[in-house]
Each structure stands twice: as structure tokens, then as C-alpha cells.
């Protein structure tokens, strides 16, 4: 049986030439992986609206959503996702750990030092190239 792909938006949040990554909780199927924060796109919601909502809910900050950087479909053992990675810019607020175990502001060249979900690896390559 073919699995339905769940649409997910992820934010590449930039501030002072660094990118914010967040560490998943221990009870998550992708536990301890570092990710670009975001979440499931709700019915009737655009990816841009989803990102603003999810980032507010998960990190308590405001962002400005820019261009789509990359999209892909990926099947994990536990879920099939269609991911949309958007460039975003941090606007205001102090980051709070609401949904994640940890967060880091990381220089692009150091992103590969973190264990990310497989679907995120092409994004690291794009960011490394400076695109």
C-alpha cells in the first residue's frame, strides 16, 4: 500500500550569518537528530503561513519567510514526508525551548558536524555552496 506523503515546511532561519538548528526530543522517532525547525502544513495553510505559526509555537520567535530553497519527498520507516525548505530571517523574540531539547546557531560551514535527518542532507550541501 502506498503511503500518503505528509506535507512539512522547514525554516532555514538566518541571523548574523548563522543558521538555527534544533535538536529533537528523546521520545521522537528521529530522536537526537538536529533539524531545521518547522512542522506539518495544515489544510488550507500555505507553507509560509505554516512556518510563521510553527516557529512561533515551537520557538516563540517571529520570522520573515523568504524563498523556497529546496523541496523533496522522503520515506522514513515511520513516515513519508514532502518537505519544503524555506529561507527565513529571524525578526524578533528570544528563542525558547518548547518542542526541542536544544538549539544552536551554527555557521554554514559547520552544519555537517551535526547529525541531521537523511532528508536534510541535500540542504546542507546547498547551504555549503552558498546558494
C-alpha positions as CSV (number, residue, x, y, z in Angstrom):
1,X,0.0,0.0,0.0
2,X,1.3,3.4,-1.0
3,X,1.8,5.8,2.0
4,X,0.4,9.3,1.8
5,X,3.1,12.0,2.0
6,X,2.6,14.5,4.8
7,X,3.5,18.0,3.7
8,X,6.0,19.6,6.0
9,X,7.6,23.1,5.9
10,X,11.1,23.7,7.4
11,X,12.7,27.0,8.2
12,X,16.3,27.9,7.4
13,X,16.5,30.7,10.0
14,X,19.4,33.0,9.4
15,X,20.8,35.6,11.8
16,X,24.3,37.2,11.8
17,X,25.4,34.7,9.1
18,X,24.5,31.7,11.3
19,X,21.6,29.2,10.9
20,X,19.5,28.0,13.7
21,X,19.2,24.2,14.1
22,X,17.1,22.4,16.8
23,X,17.6,19.0,18.4
24,X,14.6,16.6,18.5
25,X,13.3,15.2,21.8
26,X,14.4,11.7,23.0
27,X,10.9,10.3,22.5
28,X,10.8,11.3,18.8
29,X,11.3,8.6,16.1
30,X,14.3,10.7,14.9
31,X,15.5,11.3,18.4
32,X,18.5,13.4,19.0
33,X,18.8,14.4,15.3
34,X,19.4,18.1,14.6
35,X,16.9,19.7,12.2
36,X,15.7,22.9,10.6
37,X,12.6,23.7,12.7
38,X,9.1,23.6,11.2
39,X,6.1,21.4,11.1
40,X,3.1,19.9,9.3
41,X,1.2,22.1,6.9
42,X,-2.4,22.2,7.9
43,X,-5.3,22.1,5.4
44,X,-5.9,25.5,3.8
45,X,-2.5,26.8,5.0
46,X,0.4,27.8,2.8
47,X,3.9,26.7,3.6
48,X,4.8,30.3,4.5
49,X,1.8,30.6,6.9
50,X,2.8,27.2,8.4
51,X,6.3,28.3,9.1
52,X,5.3,31.5,10.8
53,X,2.8,29.6,13.0
54,X,5.1,26.6,13.8
55,X,8.2,28.8,14.6
56,X,6.0,30.9,16.9
57,X,4.6,27.7,18.6
58,X,7.9,25.8,18.8
59,X,10.5,28.6,19.5
60,X,8.4,31.7,20.4
61,X,10.1,33.9,17.8
62,X,9.0,35.8,14.8
63,X,10.5,35.2,11.3
64,X,10.1,36.6,7.8
65,X,9.7,33.9,5.3
66,X,11.7,34.2,2.0
67,X,12.2,32.0,-1.0
68,X,11.8,28.2,-1.3
69,X,15.4,26.8,-1.1
70,X,14.7,23.1,-1.8
71,X,11.9,20.6,-1.8
72,X,11.9,16.8,-1.7
73,X,9.9,13.7,-0.9
74,X,11.4,11.2,1.6
75,X,10.2,8.0,3.1
76,X,11.4,7.2,6.6
77,X,10.5,3.9,8.3
78,X,7.8,5.6,10.3
79,X,6.5,8.4,8.0
80,X,6.6,9.6,4.4
81,X,7.1,13.4,4.1
82,X,7.1,16.0,1.3
83,X,9.5,18.7,2.7
84,X,9.7,22.3,1.7
85,X,12.8,24.2,3.0
86,X,12.4,28.0,3.0
87,X,15.0,30.7,3.6
88,X,13.8,32.7,6.6
89,X,15.2,35.6,8.6
90,X,15.0,35.9,12.4
91,X,13.0,39.1,13.2
92,X,12.3,39.2,17.0
93,X,11.9,37.4,20.2
94,X,14.1,35.3,22.4
95,X,14.3,31.6,21.4
96,X,12.6,29.3,23.9
97,X,12.9,25.5,24.0
98,X,9.3,24.4,23.8
99,X,9.4,21.5,21.4
100,X,13.1,20.7,21.2
101,X,15.9,19.6,23.5
102,X,18.4,22.1,22.4
103,X,19.1,24.8,19.8
104,X,22.3,26.1,18.2
105,X,23.2,29.0,15.9
106,X,25.7,27.4,13.6
107,X,27.9,28.7,10.8
108,X,27.0,27.2,7.4
109,X,30.4,25.5,7.1
110,X,29.9,23.7,10.4
111,X,26.4,22.3,9.8
112,X,27.8,18.9,8.7
113,X,29.2,18.4,12.2
114,X,25.6,17.7,13.3
115,X,23.6,14.5,12.9
116,X,20.6,15.6,10.7
117,X,17.8,13.5,9.3
118,X,18.6,12.0,5.9
119,X,16.1,14.2,4.1
120,X,18.0,17.3,5.3
121,X,21.4,16.3,3.9
122,X,20.9,17.9,0.4
123,X,20.0,21.2,2.1
124,X,23.4,21.2,3.9
125,X,25.1,20.8,0.6
126,X,23.2,23.7,-0.9
127,X,24.0,25.9,2.0
128,X,27.7,25.0,1.9
129,X,27.9,26.0,-1.7
130,X,26.5,29.4,-0.7
131,X,23.3,29.1,-2.6
